[in-house]
Amino acid sequence: MADEEGYEYSRKLLEKIRSKNIQIVVPQIILPEISAAIARKKDDENLAISLVKAFVKIPDIKLIHIDENLAMFAAEIAAKYRTRGADSLYIAVALTHKVTLITLDKEQKDRGNKILKVITPKEELSTDKLYKE
């Protein structure tokens, strides 16, 4: 949301990713997470659902099904690195797809960096030549 810290960097990064047709992989749990965040912050369930519906229509978004193997891998990550449940799913997806995890969540970044590259949108914009302005 526009009033959140890091929003502008996230928006710029998404624009650059979309302009280069780079695929974004995320676990399916992102859908209720988007809905919950919007509904709680804005107190508007219709807005929350409409934004989720818009999100799934973004062409370069690949929603990763959470099957038993992925869930077990995430459970192992959660236990070993003391990550939150949803955070462990994002980490597991990033590891299995061999991609960098980009997040604004400080705890997810701190704990995730123990096993893979986790950076903020600002860091990605400033360090990755692909996204340099």
VMD Tcl script that draws the C-alpha trace (Angstrom):
set ca {
  {0.00 0.00 0.00}
  {1.21 3.45 -0.87}
  {1.59 4.55 2.74}
  {3.84 1.65 3.75}
  {7.61 1.87 4.11}
  {9.30 0.46 1.03}
  {6.22 0.83 -1.18}
  {7.91 3.07 -3.74}
  {10.85 0.67 -4.19}
  {8.47 -2.28 -4.48}
  {6.41 -0.47 -7.11}
  {9.50 0.46 -9.13}
  {10.87 -3.06 -8.97}
  {7.56 -4.58 -10.08}
  {7.40 -2.16 -13.00}
  {10.89 -3.14 -14.11}
  {10.18 -6.85 -13.69}
  {6.99 -6.54 -15.74}
  {8.72 -4.53 -18.46}
  {11.29 -7.32 -18.85}
  {8.72 -10.15 -18.64}
  {10.50 -11.78 -15.71}
  {8.51 -14.48 -13.99}
  {7.73 -14.06 -10.30}
  {7.21 -17.29 -8.37}
  {5.20 -17.21 -5.16}
  {3.40 -19.79 -3.06}
  {-0.39 -19.82 -3.29}
  {-0.57 -18.63 0.30}
  {0.10 -15.15 -1.05}
  {-3.57 -14.89 -2.07}
  {-5.08 -14.99 1.45}
  {-2.13 -12.93 2.68}
  {-2.95 -10.15 0.20}
  {-6.63 -10.36 1.04}
  {-6.07 -10.31 4.79}
  {-3.61 -7.40 4.66}
  {-5.91 -5.24 2.52}
  {-9.09 -6.12 4.41}
  {-7.50 -5.42 7.81}
  {-5.72 -2.23 6.75}
  {-8.52 -0.73 4.66}
  {-11.50 -2.46 6.32}
  {-12.84 -3.25 2.87}
  {-13.45 -6.89 1.92}
  {-14.57 -6.04 -1.61}
  {-11.34 -4.16 -2.28}
  {-9.36 -7.07 -0.82}
  {-11.00 -9.63 -3.09}
  {-10.80 -7.42 -6.17}
  {-7.07 -6.90 -5.63}
  {-6.51 -10.65 -5.25}
  {-8.43 -11.24 -8.49}
  {-6.31 -8.60 -10.22}
  {-3.11 -10.12 -8.82}
  {-3.81 -13.58 -10.26}
  {-4.30 -12.03 -13.70}
  {-0.77 -10.61 -13.79}
  {0.84 -12.58 -16.64}
  {4.26 -13.16 -15.12}
  {3.03 -14.37 -11.72}
  {3.42 -18.11 -11.21}
  {1.49 -19.40 -8.22}
  {3.20 -22.43 -6.76}
  {0.91 -25.16 -5.47}
  {1.61 -26.13 -1.88}
  {1.75 -29.90 -2.07}
  {2.85 -32.26 0.69}
  {6.51 -32.21 -0.38}
  {6.71 -28.43 -0.42}
  {4.83 -28.22 2.88}
  {7.22 -30.71 4.48}
  {10.25 -28.83 3.16}
  {8.78 -25.60 4.57}
  {8.12 -27.33 7.90}
  {11.77 -28.40 8.06}
  {12.88 -24.84 7.30}
  {10.53 -23.46 9.96}
  {11.85 -25.87 12.57}
  {15.53 -25.45 11.76}
  {15.62 -21.68 11.22}
  {12.70 -20.68 13.49}
  {10.85 -18.94 10.69}
  {7.15 -18.20 10.74}
  {5.02 -20.71 8.87}
  {4.18 -18.57 5.86}
  {7.74 -17.25 5.69}
  {9.02 -20.81 5.49}
  {6.82 -21.39 2.42}
  {8.27 -18.38 0.62}
  {11.79 -19.56 1.48}
  {11.01 -23.11 0.32}
  {9.62 -21.83 -2.99}
  {12.65 -19.59 -3.55}
  {15.01 -22.48 -2.82}
  {13.20 -25.01 -5.00}
  {13.01 -22.56 -7.91}
  {16.56 -21.27 -7.37}
  {15.57 -17.62 -7.16}
  {16.36 -14.72 -4.87}
  {13.71 -13.96 -2.28}
  {12.76 -10.28 -2.29}
  {10.87 -9.04 0.75}
  {10.12 -6.07 2.98}
  {9.77 -8.39 5.99}
  {12.82 -7.87 8.21}
  {12.44 -11.13 10.16}
  {11.94 -13.14 6.97}
  {15.06 -11.50 5.52}
  {17.21 -12.02 8.61}
  {16.28 -15.67 9.09}
  {16.03 -16.52 5.41}
  {19.51 -15.15 4.70}
  {20.89 -18.09 6.66}
  {19.98 -20.41 3.78}
  {19.46 -18.32 0.62}
  {19.85 -14.82 -0.78}
  {17.13 -12.58 0.62}
  {17.08 -8.88 -0.21}
  {14.73 -5.91 -0.15}
  {13.30 -4.29 -3.27}
  {15.58 -1.29 -2.63}
  {18.63 -3.55 -2.50}
  {17.61 -5.30 -5.71}
  {17.12 -2.00 -7.50}
  {20.50 -0.70 -6.35}
  {22.63 -3.82 -6.88}
  {21.25 -5.85 -9.76}
  {22.38 -4.58 -13.16}
  {19.22 -5.99 -14.72}
  {17.16 -3.48 -12.76}
  {19.43 -0.43 -12.84}
  {17.72 2.70 -14.06}
}
mol new
graphics top color blue
foreach p $ca { graphics top sphere $p radius 0.5 }
foreach p [lrange $ca 0 end-1] q [lrange $ca 1 end] { graphics top cylinder $p $q radius 0.2 }
display resetview
